[in-house]
Amino acid sequence: MKNRNVFGVFLAVVFGILLFTPLVGMVIYSLFARWPREAYLPENFTLRGFEVFFKRDTATAVRSALFSAGVSVAALEIGIPAAKGLTALSGKLGTFFEGLLILPMMLPVVTVSIGSHKLFLALGFTGSAAVFVMHLYFSFPYAFKILYSAYRSPGESRICTAKNLGATDMRAFWLIEVPVFLPAYISAFVMGFVVSYSQYFVNLYLGGAEGVNFSLILSQLLTGADRNLASVYSLMYLFFGAVVIGISRSFQRLTLPKGRKLNG
């Protein structure tokens, strides 16, 4: 048992180093203009990258975060009834529909985007609306999988009990279902947000001038030679994503009573 604990601590330290070392490098390059190979310390302290970001692309960053949050909310709204409905199916039929709903996880983004673009053009459906649909298409399976796993847990029996005791569907949903499955809702929201927030090719191919998001701007900078600017934008990309995820997690802590057990 002691050897397992030591090995677990060792793995945690290794993964911590692998996780935070790039962040340290980004912080250093975001505050200094250059770090020559022959120098022990970086040179030329500067806040130029932050000035450029806040003057030029703050609105794009906020819009990208809000857009992805909206996609994730839509994935939740579709995923909750889909997951509840699928729990009523069993055997090969349930497995078939589950595989059908998570199929976009395995499809190439490039192939789907090109085929969808032709369809959207034929329907006159372009711009931000087309981008939103495609973001939802790729985010939904991840949110659905989390929700479906949650609804297959014993917590579903509490909802059936409430309805048998006379609670309406809406009352059972708000008073029983939401508190019981809120952690799953938050996890599904976060997963859907991450998938949408990191989309690059969909916006590049379908978005046009309306589809410019933070990922497009960041990708352009990462292929350039300005490490200071690329590091600042990388940190801001992480910051705005962390803010949305942090708000969703805070909502869960504020909503649920302390010490309440949600499952079992």
Secondary structure, DSSP 8 states (H G I E B T S, - for coil): -HHHHHHHHHHHHHHHHHHHHHHHHHHHHHHEEE--TT-SS-EEE--HHHHHHHHHTHHHHHHHHHHHHHHHHHHHHHHHHHHHHHHT--HHHHHHHHHHHTGGGTS-HHHHHHHHHHHHHHHT--THHHHHHHHHHHHHHHHHHHHHHHHTSTTHHHHHHHHHTT--HHHHIIIIIHHHHHHHHHHHHHHHHHHHHT--HHIIIIIGGGG--HHHHHHHHHTSS-HHHHHHHHHHHHHHHHHHHHHHHHHHHHHS-TT-----
